[in-house]
Amino acid sequence: MTSKSIAYLCSEYPAISHTFIYREIESLRKAGMNVYTASIHKPSNLSVMTTAEQLEAETTLMVLSQPIPSIIGAHWHCMHTNPNGYLRMAVGALKLLTTGPKSPVKAIAYFAEAGILLQWLHRLGITHIHEHFANPTAIVAMLMKIYGGISYSLSVHGPDIFYRVDSAMLAEKVEEAAFIRCISHYCLSQIMRISEPNAWNKLHIVRCGVNPDLYSIRKEPHNALPNILCVGRLVPAKGQHILLEACRLLKQEGLRFKVIIIGEGPDGKSLEQFSSSNDLNDIVTFTGVLGQNTVRDYYDKADIFVLASFAEGVPVVLMEAMAKEIPVISTRITGIPELIDHEHDGLLATPGDAEDLANQIRKLLFDSALRRKYGQAGREKVISLYNQHINNQQMVNLFNEECQTS
């Protein structure tokens, strides 16, 4: 069993919408790795997270919460330890004024964050750091590599990062990384699109996953009315407005059902206004943000899970629902068709088309046999391809084979 030590860096960790990262880290630790965690921002909604996640937050380095004297001390340490590397890192930060973010404020912030993280890594004796999403925190990882003695790797999800390749410096991040973990074939193809073919050998598909033991088969809910569940941030990319429009169409037909929408975000007010103005308040419930333990209770009561997304990687909430044998409906975008095989282990609708989404929901509303068929096939898909235990072992192998020895 390995005792390799690495660090994970996230913009916010733990996060209510990214519990799969916490589960991934826990899985790596169970495999024998020493995984330390750092977060640029302090986590929000910590009060509704599990006790284990709250304890994780206590041991996570909160970079932007460091006092000014600590920041100065960290940079003094970096400069004293490796003067040439510190100068190279400063020059790398200056280049951000004319490339990538092209912002003096961000250049200073990333430089400051890199110094804090470097001192932390040096104290722990860690030489490799892994970052999820390839977002701005990956620029901080690049600066640390420029300093010297640190390698980094990325998990790339998409699709947002693929819409701003230049400002996000995605090609540069890929070029400098020890390896890139792509969560889907779609993601892999987009990284291939912006990288040189000679770099493709460090691109690896490692799917996200769920614990099929934690997300075990639910009992048949036997609701008086079918319950449609949607879990996700209330943001345009999730398509909840299309879901409500589809439900309005179905209600007009005289169909009776309930809708539960779990999450919070900037679209919350407009979604509630749409529900009120279209006479949907009697069938739609907005719960707000909930912790994972409570969300699993809602999974157990759901007859159908719907995610009408416009832009996603491969949503873990779909995997969670499928693992519990809830029939799922989503859209034909990005990596979702790799998870859901239409009319085999779920249904796919045309993105942005409320009528098509209503058609797919209608197929399942009052056909319990079809719901069971898709639910059973969905769990089989998750167990075979999106199993956290199996997929995270691939991450262990990559860390051991591709990264500097620590």
MIDRENDREN-566704 format. One record per residue (C-alpha): residue number from 1; residue in one letter; chain; x, y, z. Coordinates in nm, 4 decimals. Layout:
   pos   code   unit          X          Y          Z
   NUM      A      A          X          Y          Z
...
***
This chain:
   pos   code   unit          X          Y          Z
     1      M      A     0.0000     0.0000     0.0000
     2      T      A     0.1338     0.3407    -0.0987
     3      S      A     0.1952     0.6209     0.1478
     4      K      A     0.2454     0.8891    -0.1161
     5      S      A     0.1543     1.2400    -0.0038
     6      I      A    -0.0190     1.4866    -0.2358
     7      A      A    -0.2331     1.7984    -0.1998
     8      Y      A    -0.5691     1.8843    -0.3508
     9      L      A    -0.6440     2.2474    -0.4355
    10      C      A    -0.9933     2.3824    -0.5011
    11      S      A    -1.1415     2.7275    -0.5304
    12      E      A    -1.3893     2.6266    -0.2583
    13      Y      A    -1.3619     2.3120    -0.0498
    14      P      A    -1.5626     2.1477     0.0836
    15      A      A    -1.8518     2.2738    -0.1303
    16      I      A    -2.2175     2.1815    -0.1130
    17      S      A    -2.2373     2.1358    -0.4920
    18      H      A    -1.9110     1.9427    -0.5218
    19      T      A    -1.9375     1.6742    -0.2581
    20      F      A    -1.7972     1.4279    -0.5116
    21      I      A    -1.4556     1.5918    -0.4607
    22      Y      A    -1.4763     1.5225    -0.0878
    23      R      A    -1.5754     1.1626    -0.1587
    24      E      A    -1.2910     1.1289    -0.4082
    25      I      A    -1.0377     1.2502    -0.1540
    26      E      A    -1.1765     1.0184     0.1124
    27      S      A    -1.1486     0.7292    -0.1315
    28      L      A    -0.7846     0.8138    -0.2057
    29      R      A    -0.7094     0.8213     0.1655
    30      K      A    -0.8681     0.4812     0.2120
    31      A      A    -0.6412     0.3567    -0.0683
    32      G      A    -0.3422     0.4587     0.1436
    33      M      A    -0.2594     0.8042     0.0120
    34      N      A    -0.1928     1.1019     0.2383
    35      V      A    -0.4100     1.3760     0.0903
    36      Y      A    -0.3937     1.7310     0.2281
    37      T      A    -0.6445     1.9916     0.1157
    38      A      A    -0.6365     2.3629     0.0405
    39      S      A    -0.9163     2.5976    -0.0565
    40      I      A    -0.8807     2.9493    -0.1929
    41      H      A    -1.2144     3.0593    -0.0435
    42      K      A    -1.3816     2.9626     0.2815
    43      P      A    -1.6738     2.7262     0.2162
    44      S      A    -2.0273     2.8582     0.2229
    45      N      A    -2.3260     2.6591     0.3508
    46      L      A    -2.0975     2.4705     0.5878
    47      S      A    -2.3778     2.4494     0.8450
    48      V      A    -2.5864     2.2144     0.6264
    49      M      A    -2.2957     1.9870     0.5360
    50      T      A    -2.2278     1.6572     0.7058
    51      T      A    -2.0230     1.6406     1.0234
    52      A      A    -1.7434     1.4734     0.8284
    53      E      A    -1.7348     1.7616     0.5784
    54      Q      A    -1.7306     2.0165     0.8598
    55      L      A    -1.4335     1.8363     1.0163
    56      E      A    -1.2640     1.8345     0.6760
    57      A      A    -1.3019     2.2121     0.6571
    58      E      A    -1.1221     2.2473     0.9895
    59      T      A    -0.8108     2.0754     0.8546
    60      T      A    -0.8161     2.2486     0.5143
    61      L      A    -0.5867     2.5444     0.4463
    62      M      A    -0.8076     2.8467     0.3709
    63      V      A    -0.5747     3.0534     0.1572
    64      L      A    -0.7576     3.3861     0.1516
    65      S      A    -0.8220     3.3674     0.5252
    66      Q      A    -0.4523     3.4039     0.6055
    67      P      A    -0.3576     3.7273     0.7870
    68      I      A    -0.1241     3.9778     0.6241
    69      P      A     0.1749     3.8901     0.8475
    70      S      A     0.1392     3.5231     0.7479
    71      I      A     0.1307     3.6143     0.3795
    72      I      A     0.4438     3.8264     0.4159
    73      G      A     0.6126     3.5476     0.6098
    74      A      A     0.5207     3.2920     0.3445
    75      H      A     0.6711     3.5025     0.0679
    76      W      A     0.9826     3.5683     0.2723
    77      H      A     1.0174     3.1931     0.3129
    78      C      A     0.9798     3.1383    -0.0627
    79      M      A     1.2279     3.4111    -0.1501
    80      H      A     1.4820     3.2927     0.1061
    81      T      A     1.4455     2.9241     0.0086
    82      N      A     1.4759     2.9734    -0.3683
    83      P      A     1.5600     3.3312    -0.4756
    84      N      A     1.5860     3.2454    -0.8446
    85      G      A     1.2609     3.0520    -0.8366
    86      Y      A     1.0875     3.3374    -0.6582
    87      L      A     1.2076     3.5778    -0.9279
    88      R      A     1.0851     3.3406    -1.2015
    89      M      A     0.7455     3.3188    -1.0312
    90      A      A     0.7254     3.6988    -1.0083
    91      V      A     0.8025     3.7279    -1.3787
    92      G      A     0.5364     3.4631    -1.4488
    93      A      A     0.2837     3.6671    -1.2520
    94      L      A     0.3776     3.9830    -1.4446
    95      K      A     0.3032     3.8038    -1.7713
    96      L      A    -0.0577     3.7713    -1.6541
    97      L      A    -0.0905     4.1457    -1.7237
    98      T      A    -0.0718     4.0776    -2.0979
    99      T      A    -0.1989     3.7203    -2.1293
   100      G      A    -0.4720     3.5078    -1.9764
   101      P      A    -0.6707     3.7180    -1.7282
   102      K      A    -0.4843     4.0388    -1.8299
   103      S      A    -0.5585     4.1861    -1.4884
   104      P      A    -0.3114     4.3431    -1.2428
   105      V      A    -0.5434     4.2646    -0.9508
   106      K      A    -0.5652     3.8973    -1.0432
   107      A      A    -0.1914     3.8768    -1.1149
   108      I      A    -0.1145     4.0086    -0.7655
   109      A      A    -0.3739     3.7797    -0.6068
   110      Y      A    -0.2460     3.4656    -0.7819
   111      F      A     0.1129     3.5540    -0.6900
   112      A      A     0.0176     3.6058    -0.3258
   113      E      A    -0.1782     3.2793    -0.3165
   114      A      A     0.1099     3.0882    -0.4743
   115      G      A     0.3464     3.2032    -0.1983
   116      I      A     0.1076     3.0923     0.0766
   117      L      A     0.0593     2.7519    -0.0840
   118      L      A     0.4288     2.7005    -0.1485
   119      Q      A     0.5196     2.7513     0.2157
   120      W      A     0.2393     2.5128     0.3160
   121      L      A     0.3610     2.2474     0.0698
   122      H      A     0.7209     2.2877     0.1839
   123      R      A     0.6210     2.2391     0.5478
   124      L      A     0.4346     1.9215     0.4554
   125      G      A     0.7106     1.7955     0.2288
   126      I      A     0.4699     1.7672    -0.0656
   127      T      A     0.5827     1.8092    -0.4259
   128      H      A     0.2597     1.7485    -0.6178
   129      I      A    -0.0737     1.9279    -0.6124
   130      H      A    -0.3956     1.8347    -0.7937
   131      E      A    -0.6606     2.0864    -0.8966
   132      H      A    -1.0219     2.0299    -1.0017
   133      F      A    -1.1931     2.2168    -1.2879
   134      A      A    -0.8811     2.3793    -1.4426
   135      N      A    -1.0160     2.7145    -1.3226
   136      P      A    -0.8100     3.0158    -1.1994
   137      T      A    -0.6617     2.8131    -0.9147
   138      A      A    -0.4756     2.6179    -1.1825
   139      I      A    -0.2933     2.9403    -1.2727
   140      V      A    -0.1727     2.9469    -0.9117
   141      A      A    -0.0482     2.5894    -0.9589
   142      M      A     0.1346     2.6974    -1.2755
   143      L      A     0.3108     2.9742    -1.0840
   144      M      A     0.4212     2.7234    -0.8213
   145      K      A     0.5643     2.5012    -1.0920
   146      I      A     0.7552     2.8000    -1.2321
   147      Y      A     0.8989     2.8517    -0.8835
   148      G      A     1.0346     2.4985    -0.8942
   149      G      A     1.0065     2.1702    -0.7101
   150      I      A     0.6298     2.1413    -0.7528
   151      S      A     0.4365     1.9513    -1.0186
   152      Y      A     0.0623     1.9681    -1.0703
   153      S      A    -0.2192     1.7797    -1.2392
   154      L      A    -0.5723     1.8760    -1.3356
   155      S      A    -0.9174     1.7257    -1.3421
   156      V      A    -1.1036     1.8878    -1.6310
   157      H      A    -1.4821     1.8765    -1.6335
   158      G      A    -1.6093     2.1437    -1.8699
   159      P      A    -1.7883     2.2820    -2.0439
   160      D      A    -1.7465     2.6364    -1.9044
   161      I      A    -1.3677     2.6249    -1.9296
   162      F      A    -1.3945     2.5392    -2.3009
   163      Y      A    -1.5820     2.8656    -2.3676
   164      R      A    -1.2896     3.0798    -2.2475
   165      V      A    -0.9830     2.8872    -2.3525
   166      D      A    -0.7624     3.1957    -2.4022
   167      S      A    -0.8486     3.3930    -2.0888
   168      A      A    -0.8321     3.0736    -1.8816
   169      M      A    -0.4932     2.9845    -2.0343
   170      L      A    -0.6213     2.6298    -2.0769
   171      A      A    -0.3648     2.5296    -2.3398
   172      E      A    -0.0813     2.6510    -2.1178
   173      K      A    -0.2212     2.4678    -1.8157
   174      V      A    -0.2426     2.1445    -2.0141
   175      E      A     0.1101     2.1851    -2.1510
   176      E      A     0.2650     2.2312    -1.8061
   177      A      A     0.0625     1.9671    -1.6204
   178      A      A     0.2030     1.6276    -1.5258
   179      F      A    -0.1219     1.4715    -1.6420
   180      I      A    -0.4798     1.5684    -1.7229
   181      R      A    -0.7748     1.3706    -1.5922
   182      C      A    -1.0693     1.4095    -1.8326
   183      I      A    -1.4059     1.3045    -1.6939
   184      S      A    -1.5553     1.2025    -2.0313
   185      H      A    -1.4772     1.1387    -2.3965
   186      Y      A    -1.6369     1.4756    -2.4721
   187      C      A    -1.3963     1.6424    -2.2312
   188      L      A    -1.1029     1.4515    -2.3807
   189      S      A    -1.1926     1.5675    -2.7308
   190      Q      A    -1.2052     1.9320    -2.6220
   191      I      A    -0.8626     1.9097    -2.4584
   192      M      A    -0.7294     1.7459    -2.7750
   193      R      A    -0.8747     2.0365    -2.9715
   194      I      A    -0.6591     2.2923    -2.7907
   195      S      A    -0.3436     2.0904    -2.7280
   196      E      A    -0.0632     1.9511    -2.9409
   197      P      A    -0.0875     1.5829    -3.0413
   198      N      A     0.2442     1.5119    -2.8700
   199      A      A     0.0750     1.6018    -2.5384
   200      W      A    -0.2165     1.3626    -2.5808
   201      N      A    -0.0314     1.0796    -2.4061
   202      K      A    -0.0828     1.2575    -2.0733
   203      L      A    -0.4597     1.2838    -2.1194
   204      H      A    -0.6515     1.0151    -1.9306
   205      I      A    -1.0235     0.9458    -1.9037
   206      V      A    -1.1128     0.8859    -1.5407
   207      R      A    -1.4852     0.9226    -1.4900
   208      C      A    -1.6362     1.0718    -1.1791
   209      G      A    -1.8288     0.8240    -0.9732
   210      V      A    -2.0502     0.7487    -0.6767
   211      N      A    -2.0359     0.4938    -0.4007
   212      P      A    -2.2990     0.2328    -0.4972
   213      D      A    -2.3120     0.1204    -0.1348
   214      L      A    -2.3936     0.4694    -0.0066
   215      Y      A    -2.6366     0.5293    -0.2937
   216      S      A    -2.8101     0.1950    -0.2636
   217      I      A    -3.1340     0.0893    -0.4293
   218      R      A    -3.4297     0.2779    -0.2860
   219      K      A    -3.7565     0.1090    -0.2044
   220      E      A    -4.0479     0.1794    -0.4381
   221      P      A    -4.1792     0.5140    -0.3032
   222      H      A    -4.5553     0.4474    -0.3573
   223      N      A    -4.6380     0.8179    -0.3687
   224      A      A    -5.0000     0.9222    -0.4081
   225      L      A    -4.8778     1.1385    -0.6984
   226      P      A    -4.5528     1.0801    -0.8935
   227      N      A    -4.2668     1.2888    -0.7532
   228      I      A    -4.0283     1.4554    -0.9986
   229      L      A    -3.6979     1.5532    -0.8383
   230      C      A    -3.4355     1.8010    -0.9620
   231      V      A    -3.1132     1.8652    -0.7690
   232      G      A    -2.8665     2.1347    -0.8720
   233      R      A    -2.7607     2.4950    -0.8404
   234      L      A    -3.0307     2.7364    -0.9548
   235      V      A    -2.8320     2.8787    -1.2459
   236      P      A    -2.9088     2.9173    -1.6181
   237      A      A    -2.6892     2.6202    -1.7166
   238      K      A    -2.9132     2.3792    -1.5249
   239      G      A    -3.2232     2.4600    -1.7324
   240      Q      A    -3.4736     2.4635    -1.4451
   241      H      A    -3.6878     2.7185    -1.6319
   242      I      A    -3.7334     2.4634    -1.9111
   243      L      A    -3.8297     2.2017    -1.6531
   244      L      A    -4.0974     2.4325    -1.5102
   245      E      A    -4.2268     2.5151    -1.8584
   246      A      A    -4.2509     2.1426    -1.9356
   247      C      A    -4.4408     2.0914    -1.6109
   248      R      A    -4.6764     2.3762    -1.7023
   249      L      A    -4.7545     2.2016    -2.0309
   250      L      A    -4.8168     1.8707    -1.8560
   251      K      A    -5.0401     2.0318    -1.5954
   252      Q      A    -5.2435     2.1941    -1.8738
   253      E      A    -5.3138     1.8424    -2.0026
   254      G      A    -5.4631     1.7564    -1.6661
   255      L      A    -5.1764     1.5361    -1.5503
   256      R      A    -5.1197     1.5301    -1.1751
   257      F      A    -4.7732     1.5111    -1.0178
   258      K      A    -4.5376     1.6863    -0.7763
   259      V      A    -4.2041     1.8601    -0.8458
   260      I      A    -3.9274     1.9126    -0.5887
   261      I      A    -3.6364     2.1414    -0.6794
   262      I      A    -3.3365     2.1307    -0.4444
   263      G      A    -3.0685     2.3982    -0.4606
   264      E      A    -3.0029     2.7687    -0.4435
   265      G      A    -2.8587     3.0274    -0.6797
   266      P      A    -2.9205     3.3445    -0.8786
   267      D      A    -3.2135     3.1950    -1.0735
   268      G      A    -3.4046     3.1188    -0.7553
   269      K      A    -3.6180     3.4336    -0.7577
   270      S      A    -3.7132     3.4114    -1.1263
   271      L      A    -3.7967     3.0412    -1.0918
   272      E      A    -4.0265     3.1114    -0.7985
   273      Q      A    -4.1864     3.4004    -0.9906
   274      F      A    -4.2438     3.1730    -1.2925
   275      S      A    -4.4012     2.9119    -1.0678
   276      S      A    -4.6366     3.1687    -0.9112
   277      S      A    -4.7365     3.3406    -1.2352
   278      N      A    -4.8085     3.0090    -1.4086
   279      D      A    -5.0175     2.8561    -1.1317
   280      L      A    -4.7569     2.5935    -1.0426
   281      N      A    -4.7248     2.6626    -0.6709
   282      D      A    -4.9545     2.3726    -0.5868
   283      I      A    -4.7225     2.1213    -0.7567
   284      V      A    -4.3728     2.2772    -0.7230
   285      T      A    -4.1683     2.2912    -0.4014
   286      F      A    -3.8379     2.4785    -0.3693
   287      T      A    -3.6418     2.3441    -0.0741
   288      G      A    -3.3354     2.5667    -0.0952
   289      V      A    -2.9890     2.4245    -0.0331
   290      L      A    -2.9728     2.0952     0.1570
   291      G      A    -2.6953     1.8739     0.2883
   292      Q      A    -2.6179     1.5381     0.1315
   293      N      A    -2.7857     1.3317     0.4033
   294      T      A    -3.1128     1.5190     0.3522
   295      V      A    -3.0833     1.5057    -0.0267
   296      R      A    -3.0604     1.1274    -0.0092
   297      D      A    -3.3946     1.1252     0.1745
   298      Y      A    -3.5483     1.3092    -0.1208
   299      Y      A    -3.3923     1.0615    -0.3631
   300      D      A    -3.5679     0.7826    -0.1734
   301      K      A    -3.9066     0.9495    -0.2310
   302      A      A    -3.8523     1.0325    -0.6001
   303      D      A    -4.0268     0.8550    -0.8868
   304      I      A    -3.8373     1.0421    -1.1613
   305      F      A    -3.5202     1.2534    -1.1642
   306      V      A    -3.4955     1.5345    -1.4225
   307      L      A    -3.2045     1.7611    -1.5134
   308      A      A    -3.2818     1.9827    -1.8139
   309      S      A    -2.9288     2.1154    -1.8503
   310      F      A    -2.7908     2.3469    -2.1193
   311      A      A    -2.4247     2.3044    -2.0223
   312      E      A    -2.2760     2.0331    -1.8015
   313      G      A    -1.9823     1.8001    -1.7749
   314      V      A    -2.1325     1.4722    -1.6571
   315      P      A    -2.3519     1.5596    -1.3573
   316      V      A    -2.2832     1.3496    -1.0503
   317      V      A    -2.6431     1.3980    -0.9330
   318      L      A    -2.7540     1.1921    -1.2334
   319      M      A    -2.5167     0.9145    -1.1254
   320      E      A    -2.6520     0.9322    -0.7700
   321      A      A    -3.0122     0.9032    -0.8903
   322      M      A    -2.9260     0.6184    -1.1267
   323      A      A    -2.7408     0.4323    -0.8496
   324      K      A    -3.0617     0.4437    -0.6444
   325      E      A    -3.2580     0.3026    -0.9413
   326      I      A    -3.4478     0.6261    -1.0017
   327      P      A    -3.5249     0.6641    -1.3751
   328      V      A    -3.3526     0.9749    -1.5098
   329      I      A    -3.4252     1.2276    -1.7813
   330      S      A    -3.1667     1.4774    -1.9036
   331      T      A    -3.0529     1.6442    -2.2255
   332      R      A    -2.8372     1.5561    -2.5258
   333      I      A    -2.5399     1.7761    -2.4402
   334      T      A    -2.1643     1.7360    -2.3835
   335      G      A    -2.0869     1.4189    -2.1853
   336      I      A    -2.4400     1.3317    -2.0692
   337      P      A    -2.5111     1.0863    -2.3565
   338      E      A    -2.2064     0.8908    -2.2374
   339      L      A    -2.3898     0.8358    -1.9079
   340      I      A    -2.7455     0.7976    -2.0357
   341      D      A    -2.8210     0.5694    -2.3300
   342      H      A    -3.1573     0.6971    -2.4554
   343      E      A    -3.4412     0.4492    -2.4048
   344      H      A    -3.2053     0.1950    -2.2478
   345      D      A    -3.1043     0.3315    -1.9072
   346      G      A    -3.2802     0.6678    -1.9148
   347      L      A    -3.4281     0.9288    -2.1475
   348      L      A    -3.2731     1.2261    -2.3261
   349      A      A    -3.4525     1.5405    -2.4412
   350      T      A    -3.3500     1.8114    -2.6832
   351      P      A    -3.1874     2.0924    -2.4821
   352      G      A    -3.3991     2.4048    -2.4543
   353      D      A    -3.7096     2.2274    -2.5891
   354      A      A    -3.9804     2.2259    -2.3219
   355      E      A    -4.2210     2.0279    -2.5380
   356      D      A    -3.9710     1.7483    -2.5940
   357      L      A    -3.8870     1.7432    -2.2235
   358      A      A    -4.2588     1.7208    -2.1439
   359      N      A    -4.2863     1.4286    -2.3874
   360      Q      A    -4.0056     1.2425    -2.2107
   361      I      A    -4.1561     1.3072    -1.8658
   362      R      A    -4.4982     1.1940    -1.9898
   363      K      A    -4.3537     0.8567    -2.0921
   364      L      A    -4.2561     0.7839    -1.7330
   365      L      A    -4.5235     0.9552    -1.5250
   366      F      A    -4.7714     0.6709    -1.5161
   367      D      A    -4.5684     0.3763    -1.6459
   368      S      A    -4.4197     0.2166    -1.3364
   369      A      A    -4.2866    -0.0807    -1.5339
   370      L      A    -4.0875     0.1481    -1.7638
   371      R      A    -3.9587     0.3408    -1.4634
   372      R      A    -3.8353     0.0158    -1.3076
   373      K      A    -3.6737    -0.0938    -1.6340
   374      Y      A    -3.4746     0.2291    -1.6757
   375      G      A    -3.3971     0.2445    -1.3041
   376      Q      A    -3.2459    -0.1041    -1.2975
   377      A      A    -3.0467    -0.0439    -1.6170
   378      G      A    -2.9268     0.2892    -1.4789
   379      R      A    -2.7822     0.1323    -1.1657
   380      E      A    -2.6071    -0.1304    -1.3769
   381      K      A    -2.4471     0.1509    -1.5823
   382      V      A    -2.3235     0.3305    -1.2702
   383      I      A    -2.1816     0.0156    -1.1146
   384      S      A    -1.9924    -0.0740    -1.4332
   385      L      A    -1.8614     0.2679    -1.5449
   386      Y      A    -1.9220     0.5270    -1.2704
   387      N      A    -1.8217     0.3315    -0.9612
   388      Q      A    -1.6222     0.5504    -0.7229
   389      H      A    -1.4244     0.2579    -0.5837
   390      I      A    -1.2967     0.1506    -0.9257
   391      N      A    -1.2464     0.4924    -1.0814
   392      N      A    -1.0610     0.6432    -0.7875
   393      Q      A    -0.8112     0.3573    -0.8018
   394      Q      A    -0.7263     0.4905    -1.1474
   395      M      A    -0.6438     0.8237    -0.9822
   396      V      A    -0.4193     0.6477    -0.7302
   397      N      A    -0.2364     0.4804    -1.0187
   398      L      A    -0.1918     0.8103    -1.2019
   399      F      A    -0.0559     0.9872    -0.8943
   400      N      A     0.1928     0.7069    -0.8376
   401      E      A     0.3021     0.6749    -1.2018
   402      E      A     0.2950     1.0307    -1.3345
   403      C      A     0.3937     1.2596    -1.0463
   404      Q      A     0.7156     1.3496    -0.8724
   405      T      A     0.8001     1.1231    -0.5821
   406      S      A     0.7384     1.2844    -0.2445
***
